[in-house]
Amino acid sequence: MPANNEVQRGTTRTLLRGLTLLEMIGDAREGATVTDLAAHSGLDKGTVSRLLSTLREGGWAYQSPEDRRYRLAGKALALSHDYTNRVDLRALAMPLLSRLRDEWNETVHLGVIEGNEVVYVERLDGTASVQVVSIVGQRLPMARTAMGKAFLSALPPEERERRAREQQLVRRTERTITDPAEFLADLVASAKRGYAVDQEENDPEIICVGSAVTDVTGRPIATLSVSGPSYRMRRQIATVGKSTSAAAASISASLGDASKAEHRA
């Protein structure tokens, strides 16, 4: 029989390997295959498969029958969501929102998603005489807002496409996107640049630029935006977009998204 310390070392090594795989699965936005995990962990496929079987049975990981990729399951997600729920998102975001407001002197919003709507949970106003009119608690359709499109663009591609199909593309202005293919293309472009733009799609005189806030799993949980009159915003969309993207990334890093760690405020 092996000595107790040998058993403990073996148990510890197995636990560390399992936790390593769990972390790798969490970092893989589109899931990870056994081959992927073996290649990046330095373990052989047999060992990886046995560890994954244990994680799967314990409810920490699951394997999609469609693409055979492993993703985080209920227990792992519950832990991350519990952590996020314990954090006062508004308090955490306020310094970054204030910085955005001071930088651009425009209205800044923080929002969360409920169903297919954006709900404003915080608003900071600039000092310019002409400002965007909005109220905390206001709800707007995701499909024609920068914050809603930013949220959708931050989802994994398959989920993004599915959620895009669920949106009601109702025309509100001449610039509202009503074609499903054009809408999805807009989300893909938003994902690549790190921010989404509402080009007078909800209000004919307002342009909004928004970015998604992600949690420890890399999933979007909130969005922020800078909104202003079109005549002021039109010439600075790209630079405002870089600012919103950096602010959202900093908040995300504070929530545990390791991929955004370099942006931590």
TADA-V878812 format. One record per backbone hydrogen bond with DSSP energy under -1.0 kcal/mol. NH is the residue of the N-H (numbers start at 1). CO is the residue of the C=O. Records with the same first field share a line. If there is no record, write none. Layout:
NH->CO / CO
This chain:
7->3
8->4
9->5
10->6
11->7
12->8
13->9
14->10
15->11
16->12
17->13
18->14
19->15
20->16
21->17
22->18
23->19
24->20
25->21
26->22
27->23
28->24
29->27
31->28
32->70
37->33
38->34
39->35
40->36
41->37
42->38
48->44
49->45
50->46
51->47
52->48
53->49
54->50
55->51
56->52
57->53
58->54
59->56
60->55
61->55
62->71
64->69
68->64
70->32
71->62
73->60
75->59
77->73
78->74
79->75
80->76
81->77
82->78
83->79
84->80
85->81
86->82
87->84
89->87
92->88
93->89
94->90
97->93
98->94
99->95
100->96
101->97
102->98
103->99
104->100
105->101
107->227
108->124
109->225
110->122
111->223
112->119
114->117
117->114
118->140
119->112
120->138
121->110
122->110
124->108
137->120
138->135
140->118
142->116
145->142
149->145
150->146
151->147
152->148
153->149
154->150
155->152
160->156
161->157
162->158
163->159
164->160
165->161
167->164
170->168
176->173
183->179
184->180
185->181
186->182
187->183
188->184
189->185
190->186
191->187
192->188
193->189
194->190
196->210
198->208
200->198
206->203
207->228
208->198
209->226
210->196
211->224
213->222
215->219
218->215
221->213
222->213
223->111
224->211
225->109
226->209
227->107
228->207
230->205
232->229
233->229
234->230
236->233
240->236
241->237
242->238
243->239
244->240
245->241
246->242
247->243
248->244
249->245
250->246
251->247
252->248
253->249
254->250
255->251
256->253
257->252
258->256
260->257
261->258
263->260
264->261
